[in-house]
Amino acid sequence: MTATQDTPHLSAGLAAFAANLRYEDIPAPVLRRAEDLLLDCLASILAGASARAVQAIDRYAAAMGPTEGPSEVLITRRRTSPLFAAMVNAAAAHVVEQDDVHNGSVFHPAAVVFPPALAVAQALGSSGRDLLVAAVAGYEVGIRVGEFLGRSHYKIFHTTGTAGTLAAAVTVGRLLKLTPEQMLHALGSAGTQAAGLWEFLRDAADSKQLHTAKAAADGITAAYLAREGFTGARHILEGPQGMAAGMSTDADPSKLCDRLGERWALAETSFKFHASCRHTHPAADALQQALRDNKLTEADVERVVAHVHQGAIDVLGPVVNPQTVHQSKFSMGTVLALIARKGRAGLAEFDAGLDDPAVAAFRGKVDMVLDPEVDSAYPQRWIGKVTVTTRDGRTLHGRVDEPKGDPGNTLSRAEIEDKTLSLGRYADAATEQELRGLIDTIWGLEQVQKVGMLLAHKGA
């Protein structure tokens, strides 16, 4: 696919939509969903505060960025510039594997949209409504870019790092009130910086946190440069040497401007119930169902086959013997072992499970196989299917068509609040008082005239 004089200027269409989007254009349920997703993201950021990789990025930001500023580093409560605050917060958002996901684009929007939105809104003194509009713009554009780049892109590239850079640029560009022309240049500068490769999973490396950190920071850079007149490639997505040409073999241009302003992709986004890679969730839910319905315990299970799509094999397949807690979240065997042993796969279960011989033993009983039905439905639908062989010779099945957290099986606001309290208290990242104040702030965000600091500041 290459752009010609007769090709619709798709990048420009996205830019115009993002630049012109108004609060009044967005249906109320979409705005409420944006608030839900924001609170969910903030909780994930706090839960990631103690992660070694996040702390390394925070130290880097403290060394390179200003010691004072208008924007809040949530994990330390210090203030710095928007760029470095967004960098740290975005890294933290993506480490405990509890941030949101959009199925069709296989993209985690919150981690790359809300950190720059919050940091820049604080710097500009934007209203809560401004922040919500910017976030919706970022979701709508980022999701469509991920869908456009397709399954071939995701096989090699971490879409949250690549499409995420453009989503961040659009979010910030909307807060900066860029014109459509300036927004187009912001997309160009974002796209030329977009990066993120899956190879890190083989080594249990820290790159995933760098992907979101840099996507947020590079998106800010692209938008602020565009405001200063800096130009970017005008056909960065569809051009003959653009992102699709270099990063995809199945790019679908029809996805880029698909029903902009009519189809609200943000509302399609799923919450993550288990603290693991989303590719493990359908099978985890299906195993829960099979164990529950057949009154089985861990000791009853001889073998589990997870019937999966190819994307799950591509991402999870390399993780055979996880060496870190984070890498274990990409191990289907580990996740299913925790489901069988503990009934859930939360943060505490992963922490305790890494060196547990019983978890390792169960992991050896789990296989993944490509399932034609599951694969053909993916990525629009993430079907969960497992076959369980019991020690007494029975063959049993579990199936879920909408994993917990999907729009048709979503979390209520009460469940989101419970998740926020649980994640925020993890490793003593925040007090219950801070978290309840945060919940109240986000539920009333559209009434906030000037976005300020969200948490109490150490030494204040």
N, C-alpha and C positions, 0 to 999 in steps of 0.2 A: 504494500500500500504506500503510495507516494502522493503528495499534494501537487495538484496542477492548477492552472487558472480556472478550470471548471469545477474543482473540488470545493465544497462548502468549507468556509474557514472555521473549523470546529474549535480550535483553541480560542479564537476570538468570541465564539458563541458562549463558551464557558466563562470567559473573562467578563463579558457584558452581563451575563446573569449574576455573577458574584458582585460586580460593582454596583448593580442597580437594585439588588435585593433589599426590600424594606420589611420592617417589623410587621406591617399590616398585610404583607403578602403571605405570611406564614401561618398556616392553620394552628389554632390553639393547641390541639393534641400534639403537634410536632414540637411546639415550644415547650410543652410540659415534658415531653420525652427528652428534649435537649437538657432540661434541668436534671432529669433522672440520670442521664448519662454523665453529666458534669459531676454530680455528687459521687457516682460510682467511680469516676476517674480520680477524684481527689482522694478517695479512700485507698485506691490502688497506689497512688503516689506515697501516701503515708506508710502503707505496708511495706513499700520498697526502701524505706529510709535506712535500714541497717545493712542492706546488701553491699557486699564488698565492692562490686563493680560500680554501684551508684555512688558510694563514698569516694571512690577514686575520681569519678567525674566531678563530684562536688569539690574535691580538693583542687583539681585542675581549674575549675571555674573560679574558685577563691583566689588562686594564684594569678590568673589571667584577667579577671574582671575587677570592676571597682568594688571597694569595701562598703560603699553606701550606694543607695539608689532607690528608685520608686517601686521596684518589683520584688516579690516575695519568693524566696527559696523555701518551700513548704517544709522540707525535711529538717532544716536547721533553724528556721524562723529568721534567718538573716535577710538583708535586703541588698540588692545589686541591680545591675542593668537588666532590661527586659531580655536581652539575648542570653545572658548567662543564667538568669532565673529559669527561663523556659528550657534551657539545655538540661539543667539538673532535674527539674520536675518531669520532663519528658522521659529521661532515663529511668527515673524511679517509677513512673507509671506502668512500665512494661516488664518489670522484673518478676513480680509474683504471679504472673499469668492469670490475673483476675480482671483485666481491662476488657472492654467490649470488642465485638467483632461483627463485621458485615459479611454474611455468608457469600453472596454472589461475587463480591470483589476479593474475598479472602484478605481482608484489610481491617486493621485495628485503628479506627479513626480517632478515638478519644485521646490516645497517648501523644498524637502529633497535632491535634487541634486545640484541646483545652489548655495545655501548658503555654503555648504562645498567646492564645486568646487572653488568658488571665494576666500574664506578664505585661502585655502591651496595654490592655485595658487599665491596669493599675498605673502604668506610666502616663497614659493619656488622660486619666480621670474619666474614662468612658462610663456610660450608664450600664446597668444590668441588661437592659434591652439591647444596647449596642453589642454587648458581649454575646448574647444569644443569637442575634442575627449573624454575627461574624462566624460563630461556631456552625450554624446551619449551613452557611455558604461553604465553609471548609468541608463539612461532611458531604454535601451534595456534589461538589467538584471532585474531592478525593475518591469517593466511592466510584464515580463514573470513570475516572482515570484507571482505577484498579480493574474494573470490568472491561474496559477498552483493551488493556494490556494482556488480559487473558491468562489461560492456564499455563501456556508455555513460559510466560514471564515468571510466574510464581514458582516454577520448577527450579529456577536458578536464583531469582531475585526475591528478596524479602519485600513484598509489596508495601508494607508499612513504612519502610525506609524510602522507597522510590516514589510511589503515589503520595506518600505522606509529606514529602517535601513540598509538593504542589498544594496539598491541602493546607499546610501551614502558611504558605505564602498567600493564599486566597483569604484565609482567616484574618491574617494581619492586614492585608490590603484592604479588606472591608472596614476594619477599625480605623485605618488611616484615610478612609474615604477616597481611595484611588479612583480615577476615571477608568472607563473601560479600556482605553488605550494603555494607561499605566498598568492596569491589572494584567493585560496581555503581556507586557514586558516583565512583570513580576513572575508570571508563569514561565516565561522563557528562561529567566535567570534561575528559577527553582529547578526546572527540568534539566538544565545542563549540570546541576550539582547533584541530582538524585542518584542515590546509590544504596547498596545493601545486598550482600550475598549470603546464601545459606551455608556456605562451607564451615562456618564457625561451629555448627552443631557437632561436627565430627570430633572436634577437639575440646568441647566444653568451654569454648572461648567466650569472652565477654561482649562480643560484637553487637549482639541484639540491643543492648542498652545504648551503644554508640549510634546505632541506626536511628532510634527515636530521638536521641539527643541532638544529633546533627540535622535530622529532618526539621525539627522545631527551630533550631538556630539558623539553618540555611534558609528556611522559609521566611523568617524575620529579616534576614539579610536581603533576600530578593525583593521583599515588599518595600522596605525602607529605601533601597537603591532605586527602585522604580519611582518612588516619590521624588527623588532627587534628579530624575531625568535619565537615569541609566537605562539603556535599552537591552532587551533580550530577544532571542529568536522568536519570530512571530508564529511559526508553525512548529513549535517544540514537540508537540505530540504526534502530529500526522505527517510532518515533513520527511523528505527522502533521507535525511540524516538526523532525524529526530528520535524520540524515545522508542516509538514502536519499531522503527527500522533497526535500532541497535539492541532492543531488549525483548522482542517478541516475534513469534512466527505465526501467531493466530490473532493478531490485533483486529478488533471489530469496531470500525469507526462509528457505527450506528449507536454504540453505547454512550458516546461522549456527551451528546446533548439530548439524551433520551428523556422526553417529557419534562424538561426543566420547568419548574414552577407548578407542575401538576403531580408528578410522581415524587414523593418526598422520601428519598432513600434513607435519610436519618431514621425514619420510623421503622425501617426494616432491620435495624441494627439489633444484635443480640447481646444480652448480658452473659458473662461467664459464671457458671455456678461452681464448677470445680476449679481448683487452683493449678490448672495444667493447660498445655497446648490444646486449643479448641478441637484439633483433629482427634483427640482422645475422648471427647465428651460424648458423642453419640454411642460409642461402644460402652463407655462407663455407665450411661443411663440404661442401656439395654441389659448389661450384666446385673445392675441393681434390680431390674424388673425380673429377670430370670431367677435370681437368688430368692427374691421376695415371694414370687408366685409359687415357687416350688419348695419353699421353706428349706433352702440349702444353706450350709455354712461353708467356710473356707475349706474345711477338712473333707467335705463331700466332693470337691472338684478335682478331677483328674486332668482336664485340659480345657482351654478356652480358645476358640477361634473367633477373632474379630474380623467381620466382613466389612471391608473399607473401600474408599475411593483411592485413586492413584495418588492424589495429593498427599494423603496420609502416609502412604508408603514412601513417597519422595522425602517428606520432612522427618518422619519418625523412624524410617528404616535404618538410617545410619547409627541410631542410638541403641547399641546392643548392650553395653555394660556401663550405665551412667556413673560418672565420677563425682558429680556435684549435685546439689539439690536442684539447681536450675535445670541441669541437663536431664535429671530424672523426670521432670515435667514433660519431656518429649519422648518418654519411654512408655509405649502402650502397656507393656508388661507390668511396669511399676504402678501405673495408674489403676489398672485392673486389680492388681494385688492389694492396693489400699482399699479399693471398693469392697473386695472380698473379705479382707481382714478387719477393716474399721467401719465399713459402711459409708465412708465418704473419703474424698481426696482433697482435703483442705490444707492450709499452710502448716498447721501443727503436724498433720499426718505425714506430709512430705519431709519435714525436718527430722522426724523420728524414723522415717522409713529408709533413708539412704543406706545406713549401715546395718539394717535389720536382716539377718540371714533368712528369716521366713518370707520377707518380701522378695528377696533374690530368688528363693526357691519357687515361689509362685510365678515370678516373672518368666522362669524357664518353661512354664506350662502354657504360655500365651503365644499364639501365632497370629499374624495378620495375613489375610488373603484378599486379593482383588475381587470385588463382587460387581458384576455387570450392572445390576439394578442400582446399587449405591453409587457407582461411578457415573452412570448416565444421569442421575438426579443431581449430582454435584456440579457446580457449587451452589446452585439456587436452593437445593435442599440437602441437608446433612442427615441422612438416614442412619440410624444405629441398628446393627444386627450382630448378634453373637450366637455361636453354637457352643453349648457347654456339655462336655462329656463327664459324667459322674463316675466315682470310684466303683459304684455298683453296676456300671455298664449302661446306664441310661443316656440318651441323647436328647437334650433340651434346647429350647430356643428362646431368645429374648429379642424384642424389637421395639424401637421408638421412632416415630416419624418426625417429631419435633423435640429436640433435646431441651431440657430445662434451661430457660433464659431466652429461647427464640421468641419472636414476636407473638406467635400463637400459644406459647407456654411461658409467658414472660414473668418477671419479678414484679410484685406489687410494690407500692411505695413503702409499705411496712417492711417488706423483705429487703428492699434497698437500704432502708435505715438500719436494719439488723446487720446487713453485710458491711455497712459503713462502720458501725461500732466495732464489729469483729476485726476488720482489716486495720482500722485506725488504732486499735489497742494492741495490735501485733507488735511485739518487740518494744512496747511502751512508746510508740511513735507519737501518740497524742493522748490527752486525758479524756475521760468521758465528757467532762464539761466542755472542753474544746470541740469535741465531735458533735455534741448536741447543738452547740452554737453554730457550727458549720452547717448542720442540717437545716436549722431555721433560716440561715442566710440564703442558702440555695433555694429553698422552697419559696422564699420571698424575693428572688433575684430580680424579677421584672419591675419591682418597685424601687430598686436601689438606684439612686441618682448618680452616684459616683462609686465605682468599684474600689474598695480599699483592701487593707490586709485582712486575711481570712482567719488567722490564728494569732493567739497571744505570742508576744515576742520575748524571747529570753533576755533578761536584763532590763526589760522595759518597765 
